[in-house]
Amino acid sequence: MSTLGAVGAGIVARERGGAWGIVLTLAWVVMLGLFFAMTEIQIEGSAGWAANLPTWRIEHHWLLDIFWGGRPMTGYHAWVFPFMALFFHYPLVMLQQWSLRLEARALASIMLFWIAEDYLWFVFNPAFGVAHFSPAFIAWHKHWFWFAPTDYWVSLLVAAGLFFYSYKKP
């Protein structure tokens, strides 16, 4: 067995993981979110949700309220969202392994990634910061509950359920 094959077999053998596996996965996903947030800050500057990018936009459509939190659909987001989904599924393709548990973990990681990336975009963006993380300053997050966009709460709840399923012992 090649070295890569041995490493891959070890990763898949630990599919159910332990406490360190969970911590490592969560930390890695948040770190990926940080790096992508910093990249998007360089791309978008102070104009979030691709407001000043040379891309097409669909501002109003009833499906946007259901699936997109009322935010516009842009050409930028139409490409970056599936790209990240493919990115998080790459380990399954590379190792040629798939299971419902691994799929649940990939989907949960995608959800956590977007929450972390979005929040960290505000934290580290010089035009915003934590003090401006509110509906008064963020027009593209249209629905808020308590101190965060409702998307965060829904995604966190679903991601937690998927992570729980993916790590629970059968």
C-alpha positions as CSV (number, residue, x, y, z in Angstrom):
1,M,0.0,0.0,0.0
2,S,1.4,3.4,-0.9
3,T,1.9,6.1,1.8
4,L,-1.0,8.1,0.5
5,G,-3.1,4.9,0.5
6,A,-2.1,4.2,4.1
7,V,-2.9,7.8,5.2
8,G,-6.2,7.7,3.4
9,A,-7.1,4.3,4.9
10,G,-6.3,5.7,8.4
11,I,-8.5,8.7,7.8
12,V,-11.4,6.6,6.6
13,A,-10.9,4.0,9.4
14,R,-11.4,6.9,11.8
15,E,-14.6,7.8,10.1
16,R,-16.4,7.8,13.4
17,G,-13.6,9.8,15.0
18,G,-13.1,10.6,18.7
19,A,-13.0,13.8,20.6
20,W,-9.8,14.9,18.9
21,G,-11.2,14.1,15.5
22,I,-14.2,16.3,16.2
23,V,-12.1,19.2,17.6
24,L,-9.6,18.9,14.6
25,T,-12.5,18.9,12.1
26,L,-14.2,21.9,13.7
27,A,-11.0,23.9,14.1
28,W,-9.9,23.1,10.5
29,V,-13.3,24.2,9.1
30,V,-13.1,27.5,11.0
31,M,-9.5,28.0,9.9
32,L,-10.7,27.5,6.3
33,G,-13.4,30.0,6.9
34,L,-10.9,32.5,8.2
35,F,-8.7,32.2,5.2
36,F,-11.6,32.6,2.8
37,A,-13.0,35.5,4.7
38,M,-9.6,37.3,4.5
39,T,-9.6,36.5,0.7
40,E,-13.1,37.9,0.3
41,I,-12.2,41.1,2.2
42,Q,-9.4,41.6,-0.4
43,I,-11.9,41.0,-3.3
44,E,-15.0,42.9,-1.9
45,G,-13.5,45.5,0.3
46,S,-16.3,47.3,2.2
47,A,-19.0,46.4,-0.3
48,G,-20.2,43.1,0.9
49,W,-22.3,40.5,-1.0
50,A,-20.4,41.3,-4.2
51,A,-22.1,44.7,-4.4
52,N,-19.3,46.4,-6.4
53,L,-18.1,43.3,-8.3
54,P,-18.5,43.1,-12.1
55,T,-21.1,40.3,-11.9
56,W,-24.7,39.8,-12.7
57,R,-27.3,40.1,-10.0
58,I,-30.9,38.9,-9.5
59,E,-32.2,41.3,-6.8
60,H,-35.8,40.0,-6.3
61,H,-37.3,36.6,-6.8
62,W,-39.5,34.6,-4.5
63,L,-37.1,31.7,-4.5
64,L,-34.4,34.0,-3.1
65,D,-36.5,34.5,0.1
66,I,-36.8,30.7,0.5
67,F,-33.3,29.6,-0.3
68,W,-31.1,32.6,-0.1
69,G,-32.4,34.5,3.0
70,G,-33.7,37.3,0.8
71,R,-30.2,38.2,-0.5
72,P,-29.6,38.8,-4.2
73,M,-28.2,36.0,-6.3
74,T,-25.0,37.0,-8.0
75,G,-22.7,35.4,-10.6
76,Y,-20.0,35.5,-8.0
77,H,-22.0,33.5,-5.5
78,A,-23.4,31.2,-8.2
79,W,-19.9,30.0,-8.8
80,V,-18.3,30.2,-5.3
81,F,-21.0,28.2,-3.5
82,P,-20.7,25.1,-5.6
83,F,-17.0,25.5,-5.7
84,M,-16.8,25.2,-1.9
85,A,-19.2,22.3,-1.9
86,L,-16.9,20.5,-4.4
87,F,-13.9,21.4,-2.3
88,F,-15.4,19.9,0.9
89,H,-16.3,16.7,-1.0
90,Y,-12.8,16.3,-2.5
91,P,-11.5,14.1,0.3
92,L,-14.3,11.6,-0.4
93,V,-13.4,11.6,-4.1
94,M,-9.7,11.4,-3.5
95,L,-10.0,8.5,-1.1
96,Q,-12.8,7.0,-3.1
97,Q,-14.8,6.5,0.0
98,W,-18.4,7.5,0.6
99,S,-20.9,6.8,3.3
100,L,-23.9,8.6,4.8
101,R,-21.8,9.5,7.8
102,L,-19.0,11.1,5.7
103,E,-21.6,12.9,3.5
104,A,-23.3,14.3,6.7
105,R,-19.9,15.4,7.9
106,A,-19.1,17.1,4.6
107,L,-22.5,18.9,4.6
108,A,-22.1,20.0,8.2
109,S,-18.6,21.3,7.4
110,I,-19.9,23.3,4.5
111,M,-22.6,24.9,6.7
112,L,-20.1,25.6,9.5
113,F,-17.6,27.0,7.0
114,W,-20.1,29.5,5.6
115,I,-21.2,30.7,9.0
116,A,-17.5,31.1,10.2
117,E,-16.5,32.7,6.9
118,D,-19.3,35.2,6.9
119,Y,-18.9,36.2,10.6
120,L,-15.1,36.5,10.2
121,W,-15.5,38.7,7.1
122,F,-17.3,41.2,9.4
123,V,-14.8,40.8,12.3
124,F,-11.7,41.4,10.2
125,N,-13.1,43.8,7.6
126,P,-11.8,47.3,8.5
127,A,-15.1,48.7,7.2
128,F,-17.2,46.7,9.8
129,G,-15.7,45.0,12.8
130,V,-17.7,43.4,15.6
131,A,-19.2,46.8,16.6
132,H,-21.0,47.0,13.2
133,F,-22.3,43.4,13.2
134,S,-25.9,44.3,13.3
135,P,-28.9,44.8,10.9
136,A,-28.3,48.6,11.0
137,F,-25.0,48.2,9.1
138,I,-25.6,45.0,7.1
139,A,-28.4,45.4,4.6
140,W,-27.9,42.1,2.8
141,H,-28.7,40.0,5.8
142,K,-32.4,40.7,5.9
143,H,-33.6,38.4,8.7
144,W,-32.0,38.5,12.2
145,F,-32.8,36.7,15.4
146,W,-31.2,37.8,18.6
147,F,-27.7,39.0,17.7
148,A,-27.1,37.1,14.4
149,P,-28.7,36.5,11.0
150,T,-31.3,33.7,11.1
151,D,-29.3,31.8,8.6
152,Y,-26.6,31.3,11.2
153,W,-29.0,29.8,13.7
154,V,-30.7,27.5,11.2
155,S,-27.4,26.4,9.7
156,L,-25.8,25.8,13.2
157,L,-28.7,23.7,14.2
158,V,-28.7,21.6,11.1
159,A,-24.9,21.3,11.1
160,A,-24.9,20.2,14.8
161,G,-27.4,17.5,13.9
162,L,-25.3,16.3,10.9
163,F,-22.1,16.4,12.9
164,F,-23.7,14.4,15.7
165,Y,-24.9,11.8,13.3
166,S,-21.6,11.6,11.5
167,Y,-19.6,11.0,14.7
168,K,-22.0,8.9,16.8
169,K,-21.2,5.3,17.3
170,P,-23.5,2.9,15.4
